[in-house]
C-alpha cells in the first residue's frame, strides 16, 4: 500500500497445482493489474484453467485484436465454416485466438482487458451458463495431440500470466491503445552510464503521426538496402489524412509506397522531414524512406 498503488495477494492450493494471484489497483490511473501464477502444476491430462471476468453489461458487443485489425463477434466472421475438416460455422467457434486484448462495449461504457495469452473466450462454458458476457483468458489447457499417434501436451511446471483492465467510453476505438500499451512494458534503467558527447535529449521521438486511429506496427531496415521501412494500418475503419514526422537527423531524399514484401509501387511527396499520407479504412500500407 502506498501513494502509487495498492496490491492484494492471495495463494490457494487447488487440485494438482497452487494458484497465486496479485491484484494491483493504481491511485492515479484507471488501471487494475492481475498477475496470475499457476505453480507446481502436475500435468494432469484434459484439464483447463481460465481467468473469468464477468461483466455487469447488457447487450455487450465483444471485440478482440487480430493481426492488423479488430474483429467484432457476430459481425466480422466469415460466413459458414472454413471447410475441409473444419465444419463448425466460424461464428460459433470459441475460444478465439487474440493478440493483445479482448474487450466489450454497449451504449453506456466499454472495458478492455489486455492479455499475455493467445486465446480467450467470452461465453460461459459451464453446464449452467450465465446469460451475460464473461471475458476469459485461457491460461493453460492440457491436451493430447490431434494426430492419432501424437503425444500428450501436459505442460508440467510453473506458469505465469499478466493482465490489465480498464474501462472507457463505448467502442473498442477507445480501448485498443490501452490493450496494446499494457503488453509493451517499459524497460527501467537505473543510473545509466552517460556518454561524454551524447547529443540526444532524455526525451525524444524519432517518428510520430497525428492520427489516433492509425497503428505503426513496424519500423525496421529494408531487407534489400539501408532504407527504413514503416508499416502502418487503420484499426477502426476510418479514412485518414495525416502527417508522418521523421527526426531531422535523418535526411529524406525519397519516399516510396511499397507492397508488403517491400517492392516499390509509387513515389510519394514529402516536405523536408514530413510525409503527408492518405490511409484508407482498414488498409495496411508500407512506406520505404531513403536517406
WOQUIWO-V560301 format. One record per residue. N is the residue number from 1. PHI is phi as a letter, one per 20 degrees, with the letter a starting at -180 (999 if undefined). OMEGA is omega in degrees with one decimal (none if undefined). Layout:
n->[N,N]
phi->[PHI,PHI]
omega->[OMEGA,OMEGA]
This chain:
n->[1,2,3,4,5,6,7,8,9,10,11,12,13,14,15,16,17,18,19,20,21,22,23,24,25,26,27,28,29,30,31,32,33,34,35,36,37,38,39,40,41,42,43,44,45,46,47,48,49,50,51,52,53,54,55,56,57,58,59,60,61,62,63,64,65,66,67,68,69,70,71,72,73,74,75,76,77,78,79,80,81,82,83,84,85,86,87,88,89,90,91,92,93,94,95,96,97,98,99,100,101,102,103,104,105,106,107,108,109,110,111,112,113,114,115,116,117,118,119,120,121,122,123,124,125,126,127,128,129,130,131,132,133,134,135,136,137,138,139,140,141,142,143,144,145,146,147,148,149,150,151,152,153,154,155,156,157,158,159,160,161,162,163,164,165,166,167,168,169,170,171,172,173,174,175,176,177,178,179,180,181,182,183,184,185,186,187,188,189,190,191,192,193,194,195,196,197,198,199,200,201,202,203,204,205,206,207,208,209,210,211,212,213,214,215,216,217,218,219,220,221,222,223,224,225,226,227,228,229,230,231,232,233,234,235,236,237,238,239,240,241,242,243,244,245,246,247,248,249,250,251,252,253,254,255,256,257,258,259,260,261,262,263,264,265,266,267,268,269,270,271,272,273,274,275,276,277,278,279,280,281,282,283,284,285,286,287,288,289,290,291]
phi->[999,a,f,e,b,c,d,c,c,c,c,b,f,c,f,m,a,d,d,c,c,d,d,d,d,e,e,d,c,e,b,c,e,c,d,d,c,d,d,l,f,e,m,f,f,m,c,b,d,c,d,d,c,f,d,e,b,e,l,f,d,e,b,b,f,c,g,m,r,c,d,d,f,n,c,d,f,f,f,m,e,f,o,l,e,e,d,f,g,g,f,e,f,a,f,d,f,c,e,e,b,c,b,b,b,c,f,d,a,c,c,c,d,f,b,e,d,e,c,b,c,c,d,f,e,f,f,c,f,f,d,d,f,c,f,c,f,e,f,b,b,e,b,e,g,f,f,f,d,f,e,e,d,e,l,f,p,d,c,c,c,c,b,c,c,b,d,a,f,g,o,f,f,e,c,f,f,f,g,f,f,f,e,d,f,f,e,e,d,d,l,f,f,e,f,f,d,f,d,e,f,f,d,b,c,e,c,b,c,d,c,f,e,d,d,e,e,b,c,b,f,f,f,d,b,e,f,e,d,c,d,b,b,e,d,c,m,c,f,c,c,b,d,d,e,d,g,f,f,d,e,e,d,a,c,c,e,c,f,f,e,m,e,f,d,b,e,d,f,b,c,l,d,d,d,f,b,d,d,f,g,m,e,d,c,c,d,d,d,e,d]
omega->[-179.2,-176.5,-176.8,-177.0,172.9,-178.6,174.4,-176.6,176.6,179.4,-174.0,173.1,174.8,-178.7,173.8,179.9,172.1,-179.9,177.7,-178.3,175.4,178.7,-178.2,179.3,-176.0,-178.1,-172.3,-179.6,-179.0,-174.9,173.8,179.4,175.9,174.5,-175.2,177.0,174.1,-168.4,175.5,178.5,-172.0,176.4,177.5,-175.5,177.3,172.2,-179.6,179.2,177.9,167.4,-174.9,178.9,-179.1,-176.6,173.0,-171.9,176.8,177.2,-177.0,171.6,-177.1,176.2,179.5,-177.7,172.9,178.9,177.6,177.6,-179.9,176.5,176.6,-177.1,179.7,-178.7,-167.6,-179.8,173.6,179.6,178.1,-178.9,-178.5,178.0,-176.3,-179.2,-176.5,-169.9,179.8,175.6,-174.9,-179.1,-177.8,-177.4,171.2,3.4,179.8,172.8,-178.0,172.7,-172.3,-172.0,169.0,-177.5,179.2,179.5,165.1,-177.3,-174.1,-177.4,176.5,174.3,176.6,178.7,174.1,-173.3,174.6,178.7,-171.5,-175.1,178.9,-180.0,179.5,-179.3,177.0,-174.9,-174.6,-178.4,177.8,-172.1,173.4,-176.3,177.9,-175.8,175.7,177.3,-172.3,168.5,178.0,-176.2,-174.3,174.5,176.7,-173.8,169.9,179.2,177.7,175.1,-172.8,174.7,-178.0,-177.5,177.5,177.2,-172.8,175.5,-179.9,174.3,-178.4,-179.8,-175.3,-175.8,179.0,-178.8,175.0,-175.6,171.8,172.8,-174.3,175.6,-176.5,175.9,179.4,177.3,178.1,-177.8,-172.8,179.3,176.3,-178.6,178.5,-176.9,-178.1,178.6,177.9,-173.6,176.3,177.8,-178.4,177.3,-177.7,175.3,-178.9,176.9,-176.6,174.8,-175.6,-176.0,-179.6,-175.6,-177.4,176.0,-180.0,178.6,-175.1,176.1,179.8,178.3,174.5,174.7,-177.7,177.0,-175.9,-176.7,-174.7,176.4,169.7,-172.8,-178.7,168.1,-172.0,173.9,176.1,-178.7,-171.9,-179.3,-175.2,176.1,179.0,177.2,173.3,176.5,-176.8,-178.7,175.4,-173.1,-174.4,179.5,-175.1,172.8,-173.2,169.1,-174.4,178.6,171.6,179.6,179.7,-178.9,-175.6,175.4,178.7,-177.7,-177.8,175.3,-176.6,174.9,178.9,168.8,-174.6,169.9,178.9,177.3,168.4,172.5,-175.2,179.9,179.1,178.4,-177.6,176.8,173.4,178.1,-172.8,-177.1,175.9,179.5,174.4,-174.9,175.6,-178.6,179.5,-177.3,177.8,-176.6,176.2,-176.6,179.7,178.0,177.8,-175.1,-178.8,176.2,none]
